[in-house]
Amino acid sequence: MGLLNHLTLFVRDRVQAADWYVGMLGLEVEFELPETGTTAVRDPGNFTIFLAERSDLGSEPRCVLYFQVDDVDAEYDRLKGQAVVVAHPPRVEPWGYGPGFVDPDGHTIRLWDQRSVS
């Protein structure tokens, strides 16, 4: 399939969360998107965690998993032919281009490929 490359954690305060991940775990801030309430932090192996603000953390899924694949469109075509719940087809997002799927517990799984970030 693909390589788990980054994920989104929903947090109450992205700045406070980023300070914690940087100060406590030694991650570095990769970029910030204040307009979407997101700060990205990454580890030395280039695994990125998007810290996305959400006012209510309630019972909704609390993370989004991103898999890097060789070809987003080909993998989307393969998966949509299976018994997979499609959240959205490939589209341009702030993080790149790709589709979204839903796992059996309601978590979002997103695919992207390197060519989509150029």
C-alpha positions in Angstrom: 0.0 0.0 0.0 1.9 3.0 1.2 4.1 4.5 3.9 2.6 6.1 7.0 4.0 9.6 6.7 2.0 11.9 8.9 -1.1 12.2 11.0 -3.4 14.8 12.5 -4.1 15.1 16.2 -7.0 17.3 17.2 -6.1 19.6 20.1 -7.7 22.4 22.0 -4.8 24.8 21.5 -2.3 24.2 18.7 0.3 26.7 20.1 0.3 25.1 23.5 0.4 21.6 21.9 3.3 22.6 19.6 5.2 24.0 22.6 4.8 20.7 24.4 5.9 18.5 21.5 8.9 20.8 20.8 9.9 21.3 24.4 9.2 17.8 25.7 9.9 15.5 22.7 12.4 17.6 20.8 10.3 17.8 17.6 10.6 20.9 15.4 7.9 23.2 14.0 7.7 22.4 10.3 5.1 25.0 9.3 2.0 26.8 10.6 -1.3 27.5 8.9 -3.0 29.9 11.3 -6.0 30.3 8.9 -6.8 26.6 9.4 -5.7 26.4 13.0 -2.9 24.0 12.3 0.7 23.7 13.3 2.9 20.9 11.9 5.7 19.4 14.0 8.1 16.7 12.8 10.6 14.3 14.2 14.1 13.7 12.9 12.8 10.9 10.6 10.5 13.4 8.9 7.3 12.0 10.4 4.9 14.9 10.7 2.1 15.5 13.2 -0.5 18.1 12.3 -1.8 19.7 15.5 -5.2 20.9 14.4 -7.4 23.0 16.7 -10.9 21.8 17.5 -13.0 23.5 20.1 -14.9 20.3 21.0 -12.9 17.1 21.2 -16.0 15.1 22.1 -16.4 11.6 20.8 -15.5 12.2 17.2 -12.4 10.5 15.8 -9.4 12.3 17.3 -6.8 11.6 14.5 -6.3 11.4 10.8 -3.7 9.0 9.3 -1.9 10.0 6.0 -0.3 7.3 3.8 2.2 8.3 1.1 1.6 6.2 -2.0 3.3 6.2 -5.4 0.2 7.3 -7.3 -2.8 8.8 -5.5 -5.3 8.4 -8.4 -4.3 4.8 -9.1 -4.6 3.8 -5.4 -7.9 5.7 -5.1 -9.3 3.7 -8.1 -8.1 0.5 -6.6 -9.6 1.2 -3.1 -13.0 2.6 -4.3 -13.6 -0.7 -6.0 -13.3 -2.5 -2.7 -15.6 -2.3 0.3 -14.1 1.0 1.5 -16.1 4.0 2.6 -15.0 7.0 0.6 -15.1 10.3 2.5 -14.1 12.3 -0.5 -12.4 11.7 -3.9 -8.9 13.1 -4.6 -8.9 16.9 -4.3 -6.5 19.7 -3.5 -6.1 20.3 0.3 -3.8 22.5 2.3 -1.6 19.4 2.9 -1.5 18.4 -0.8 -3.7 16.4 -3.1 -5.5 13.2 -2.3 -8.7 11.3 -1.3 -10.1 10.5 2.1 -11.5 7.1 3.3 -13.1 6.1 6.6 -12.0 3.1 8.6 -14.5 0.9 10.5 -14.2 3.0 13.6 -14.8 6.3 11.8 -11.2 7.5 11.6 -10.2 9.4 8.4 -7.4 7.8 6.3 -5.9 10.1 3.6 -3.6 9.2 0.7 -1.1 11.5 -0.9 1.9 11.3 -3.3 5.1 13.3 -3.6 4.2 14.7 -7.0 1.0 16.3 -5.5 3.1 18.6 -3.3 5.0 20.3 -6.2 
